[in-house]
Amino acid sequence: MRHFTHLKDFTIDELDKIIDEAVRLKKAPASKRSSLTGRSLAFCFMNPSLRTQVSFSVATASLGGHPVTLSLGSGGTWGMESVEGTVMDGAAAEHLKEAVPVLGRMCQGLGLRSFPAGKSWAEDKAEPALAAFIKYSTVPVINMESASGHPCQALADLMTIRERMKPKGRNFLLSWAPHIKALPMAVPNSAVEIASMAGMNVTIARPEGYDLDAEVMARVKKNCAANGTKLTITDDAAGAFEGQHVVYGKSWGSLAEYGKPPSADPLFRKKWTISSAKMKKTANGIFMHCLPVRRNLVVDDSVLDSPMSVVIDEAENRLHTAKAVLLHLLASQPKRATAAARRHRK
Ligand code: CP
């Protein structure tokens, strides 16, 4: 049984094949509409979502399946515990050790969104809730954004790039941006990882102290070396835009000062906000962002409202790639949860 939880578990050929299927589904949305008949999927959210929630729900229904969306621990279901051996005398009424296998008896696939707590990167990096889902699940698990990655977003990102250019040899810039919160690193991690896998030259522009996780960067470095492409890390907020074909704007929190929001100094913000003046330096580059985005803080209206911005296409592609991920994971799985559960018990 295969999960879709981390990009590192896949080759670029496998990811490209999933995107090829998404491209076919985008052209023929009514095709494969019976592929998930008789299958139910539980999409579990520990944090807010618009695109991920709607895309997986609509994708499942469009393929003939039944989506169940759950807000874990926020009134919709019981509060969940993930730590093994803990005395459960706190807010959590149920352990994932029971909840996940129960969902697996009723559903043929599970999705989880679980953001980092923001207190300790070492603890967050262990992704306790996602790890528990993977450990206790008898059915495929989809990572709908964890502390370290957002592979579903990355698929839609690469699909969006492929719609406009052949990625190989093109220049991809991840530009850090200001924010009022210390945001997770999942999206920027996955964005640079998939760009490096796809054979793009990768530049990361960020202030000092905002380097991405070393393990992710080691994989990006290895991918660039294998593909003969360049990896550049810079604090030149404007100069980094020179000659870029893709600009991916995103804020993330500092690992050096974990959990602390970025500076609100107006000059610092102005330096890092993505503007038309910066975009003019690119090689007719496109602007990407996973959304939601804070206008005139992360990126100026003049960029978001211009033809340079592909953020709505990028969001739409979440639907087509969600369908492709579901088909990839479930097409060869048994229809009844009980069959999977029986195998698990043997
Ligand atoms: N990009 C993304 O994952 O959007 P949501 O947080 O709204 O799901």
Boltz pocket constraint, residues with backbone or C-beta under 6 A from the ligand:
constraints:
  - pocket:
      binder: B
      contacts: [[A, 48], [A, 49], [A, 50], [A, 51], [A, 52], [A, 53], [A, 144], [A, 145], [A, 153], [A, 290], [A, 291], [A, 292]]
      max_distance: 6.0
